[in-house]
């Protein structure tokens, strides 16, 4: 009995270690982004604006697309976990569709994050609570995203790990959007391309 | 087939992320040349304005994402120059704080430019 328990211990602790590695890596990425934004001299420039009239419009709309894709992520995840109110079988393509929307949301967020960090930097002024909160959440989002990717690729983790990681990513994304795009639409104008 | 497409999109996404990370560390924009040169206080302010402020407030201070600052607008809003310096240094709700980026003399120069050069 004791020997069996001893043999079980390494296999039981391994998932916890992998989980710690995932969240540790996510935290490291968040800190790295924040540190870059803090020590980097903001350029105040736009590298590109695509077909938008200015950088802020581009960022506001791309972030909005990312949030919309994030909502699709949540709905498809609920479907995959059988948590939708209707009794529907899970189609074979749903898992891939879930991955695709998550990947696209990440891609749409990249130009936004790049211009935040490269052009404006990390703003840690208490007098600017919205900007400070946005800076923190932006860094947290990519940390949570990295943790989720590692958890997705890890086998044998607790069943709650992936939903928690996904919820953290989505919550951070929505909070980032509320402190930036929503502010932009309510203070500058909507629609503003 | 769909799985292969998603796999390919993930690879492309990872590549795009790497490109942006490389750009963060490697790319610096070419400084915009000011028609005023950089030898006196106001011309230096003009160069700083063109480099840091024009994106939001417009090249001639006509406004855009940020409010109009040209044509005496900023003097009307901030009769006391120190108040404008405070906003440029510490930021306001939608405007970033430049105190950590520009020196006090640079802030003063760009504020002087918005008050008399635009």
Interface residues (C-beta under 8 A of the other chain):
Chain A: X36 X40 X41 X42 X43 X44 X45 X46 X47 X54 X55 X56 X57 X93 X96 X97 X99 X100 X103 X104 X106 X107 X110 X111 X113 X114 X117 X118 X120 X121 X123 X125 X127 X128 X130 X131 X183 X187 X188
Chain B: X2 X3 X5 X6 X9 X10 X13 X16 X17 X20 X23 X24 X27 X28 X29 X51 X52 X53 X55 X56 X64 X65 X90 X91 X92 X93 X94 X96 X97 X100 X101
